[in-house]
Amino acid sequence: MKSSREPTGPARNAAQTRERILAAARVRFSRHSYENVGTRDVAADAGVDAALVSRYFGSKEKLFAAVIEGGFRVEEHLSEHLSGLGKHLVDQVLGDAREAAGFDALRVLLRAAGNPAIAPLVAGQFQREFVRPLARLLRGRDAEARAALIAAYVIGLATMRHGLDAPAWTGASGRKAAALAAAAIQACV
């Protein structure tokens, strides 16, 4: 017997179903810790039977890995020149526009940090997609160390703004702090 939530006939499309599951999981993992996200919840959000989550992803951990894949790509933050990277990264981390998209890779990173089972997975993905590519683009001495420092600034800003919702990042004092943070990141470039 088919689930009423699973499309049948010509409307059924494996790629679209997989993408709906992934989109629902991105939102869930952005809003909740890994421990508090169930595959049944993701399936319900996607409007599919829970068995399809297992069919397309195999396990919750593999679903999570698919969610974070591509979420930390530094290339999205680069223009032709690195001259505005500090300001751009600070704007991205501190801005509210990221919440509108439903997926927030940095929130996922923050929520994963305390979970010994998935923290290494997130750390590795962040290293592959953000730190190493940025280090290759930076010129001069200590490019890897400077890229790691920029990553630390980004994660620290995300923690202060989104993890702790620190009031220092709002209003006039927040704008001043953001300008200082952008300058500090830019100094690492």
Summary of the structure (lengths in Angstrom):
residues: 189
radius of gyration: 18.8
end to end distance: 58.6
largest distance: 63.6
contacts: 532
relative contact order: 0.12
helix: 74%
strand: 0%
